[in-house]
């Protein structure tokens, strides 16, 4: 069966929307921006690559069920990797 590009695009967009629905709820539930949700999604994908026994969908559902933990994870990521915050910390050490 050959599918037109338009039909294929609609199907993949629908699949993408349903696949990401759990983490997308964190935009409202935890007050996260879409980029912060992308960080959580990247963490889940990284953990799958390291061999964690939980499925990607399971991790997404767990984060969506506990938005405070999702928010704390993003805050920790920012504290560790945001260069602007790192410069402020360096000034305090002098």
C-alpha atoms as a printed R data frame, in Angstrom:
   type eleno elety resid chain resno      x      y      z
1  ATOM     1    CA   UNK     A     1  0.000  0.000  0.000
2  ATOM     2    CA   UNK     A     2  1.411  3.381 -1.003
3  ATOM     3    CA   UNK     A     3  0.530  6.384  1.046
4  ATOM     4    CA   UNK     A     4  0.670  9.935 -0.134
5  ATOM     5    CA   UNK     A     5  2.979 12.357  1.647
6  ATOM     6    CA   UNK     A     6  0.001 14.252  3.020
7  ATOM     7    CA   UNK     A     7 -1.602 11.155  4.540
8  ATOM     8    CA   UNK     A     8  1.722  9.996  5.978
9  ATOM     9    CA   UNK     A     9  2.232 13.443  7.537
10 ATOM    10    CA   UNK     A    10 -1.176 13.388  9.217
11 ATOM    11    CA   UNK     A    11 -0.602  9.926 10.621
12 ATOM    12    CA   UNK     A    12  2.863 10.720 11.973
13 ATOM    13    CA   UNK     A    13  1.636 14.003 13.490
14 ATOM    14    CA   UNK     A    14 -1.210 12.143 15.195
15 ATOM    15    CA   UNK     A    15  1.174  9.477 16.507
16 ATOM    16    CA   UNK     A    16  3.590 12.131 17.762
17 ATOM    17    CA   UNK     A    17  0.793 13.985 19.535
18 ATOM    18    CA   UNK     A    18 -0.514 10.877 21.295
19 ATOM    19    CA   UNK     A    19  2.966  9.648 22.188
20 ATOM    20    CA   UNK     A    20  3.903 12.915 23.864
21 ATOM    21    CA   UNK     A    21  0.593 13.562 25.559
22 ATOM    22    CA   UNK     A    22  1.795 12.431 29.012
23 ATOM    23    CA   UNK     A    23  4.765 14.787 29.160
24 ATOM    24    CA   UNK     A    24  2.882 17.598 27.447
25 ATOM    25    CA   UNK     A    25  0.537 17.654 30.447
26 ATOM    26    CA   UNK     A    26  3.492 18.908 32.494
27 ATOM    27    CA   UNK     A    27  3.297 22.255 30.716
28 ATOM    28    CA   UNK     A    28  0.129 22.938 32.695
29 ATOM    29    CA   UNK     A    29  0.541 20.541 35.622
30 ATOM    30    CA   UNK     A    30  4.055 21.583 36.645
31 ATOM    31    CA   UNK     A    31  4.241 24.936 34.892
32 ATOM    32    CA   UNK     A    32  7.055 23.779 32.618
33 ATOM    33    CA   UNK     A    33  7.999 25.360 29.308
34 ATOM    34    CA   UNK     A    34  8.156 23.166 26.220
35 ATOM    35    CA   UNK     A    35 11.963 23.228 26.332
36 ATOM    36    CA   UNK     A    36 11.924 21.996 29.923
37 ATOM    37    CA   UNK     A    37  9.645 19.149 28.860
38 ATOM    38    CA   UNK     A    38 12.159 18.387 26.122
39 ATOM    39    CA   UNK     A    39 14.861 18.028 28.806
40 ATOM    40    CA   UNK     A    40 12.729 15.463 30.651
41 ATOM    41    CA   UNK     A    41 12.050 13.636 27.394
42 ATOM    42    CA   UNK     A    42 15.806 13.550 26.694
43 ATOM    43    CA   UNK     A    43 16.498 12.179 30.187
44 ATOM    44    CA   UNK     A    44 13.977  9.393 29.616
45 ATOM    45    CA   UNK     A    45 15.538  8.515 26.257
46 ATOM    46    CA   UNK     A    46 19.031  8.534 27.780
47 ATOM    47    CA   UNK     A    47 17.927  6.220 30.576
48 ATOM    48    CA   UNK     A    48 16.494  3.797 28.009
49 ATOM    49    CA   UNK     A    49 19.864  3.752 26.238
50 ATOM    50    CA   UNK     A    50 21.648  2.933 29.495
51 ATOM    51    CA   UNK     A    51 19.475 -0.152 29.882
52 ATOM    52    CA   UNK     A    52 16.961  0.915 32.523
53 ATOM    53    CA   UNK     A    53 14.194 -1.709 32.616
54 ATOM    54    CA   UNK     A    54 11.337  0.817 32.446
55 ATOM    55    CA   UNK     A    55  9.694  1.729 29.145
56 ATOM    56    CA   UNK     A    56  9.732  5.277 27.828
57 ATOM    57    CA   UNK     A    57  5.950  5.425 28.201
58 ATOM    58    CA   UNK     A    58  6.178  4.291 31.825
59 ATOM    59    CA   UNK     A    59  8.682  7.029 32.666
60 ATOM    60    CA   UNK     A    60  6.506  9.642 30.942
61 ATOM    61    CA   UNK     A    61  3.446  8.518 32.905
62 ATOM    62    CA   UNK     A    62  5.414  8.568 36.171
63 ATOM    63    CA   UNK     A    63  6.647 12.120 35.569
64 ATOM    64    CA   UNK     A    64  3.141 13.243 34.610
65 ATOM    65    CA   UNK     A    65  1.721 11.649 37.770
66 ATOM    66    CA   UNK     A    66  4.234 13.500 39.970
67 ATOM    67    CA   UNK     A    67  4.618 17.009 38.522
68 ATOM    68    CA   UNK     A    68  6.505 18.295 41.580
69 ATOM    69    CA   UNK     A    69  9.261 15.740 40.953
70 ATOM    70    CA   UNK     A    70  9.335 16.673 37.273
71 ATOM    71    CA   UNK     A    71  9.671 20.359 38.245
72 ATOM    72    CA   UNK     A    72 12.443 19.549 40.753
73 ATOM    73    CA   UNK     A    73 14.318 17.549 38.104
74 ATOM    74    CA   UNK     A    74 14.198 20.486 35.685
75 ATOM    75    CA   UNK     A    75 15.270 22.890 38.437
76 ATOM    76    CA   UNK     A    76 18.236 20.642 39.249
77 ATOM    77    CA   UNK     A    77 19.166 20.516 35.552
78 ATOM    78    CA   UNK     A    78 19.070 24.321 35.382
79 ATOM    79    CA   UNK     A    79 21.105 24.728 38.572
80 ATOM    80    CA   UNK     A    80 23.759 22.377 37.251
81 ATOM    81    CA   UNK     A    81 23.988 23.411 33.596
82 ATOM    82    CA   UNK     A    82 22.763 27.013 33.195
83 ATOM    83    CA   UNK     A    83 25.888 29.100 32.482
84 ATOM    84    CA   UNK     A    84 24.281 32.266 33.837
85 ATOM    85    CA   UNK     A    85 23.678 30.606 37.190
86 ATOM    86    CA   UNK     A    86 27.198 29.214 37.215
87 ATOM    87    CA   UNK     A    87 28.678 32.694 36.819
88 ATOM    88    CA   UNK     A    88 26.660 33.956 39.783
89 ATOM    89    CA   UNK     A    89 27.914 31.055 41.904
90 ATOM    90    CA   UNK     A    90 31.538 31.770 40.930
91 ATOM    91    CA   UNK     A    91 31.201 35.381 42.105
92 ATOM    92    CA   UNK     A    92 30.031 34.225 45.539
93 ATOM    93    CA   UNK     A    93 33.116 32.042 46.023
94 ATOM    94    CA   UNK     A    94 35.614 34.942 45.696
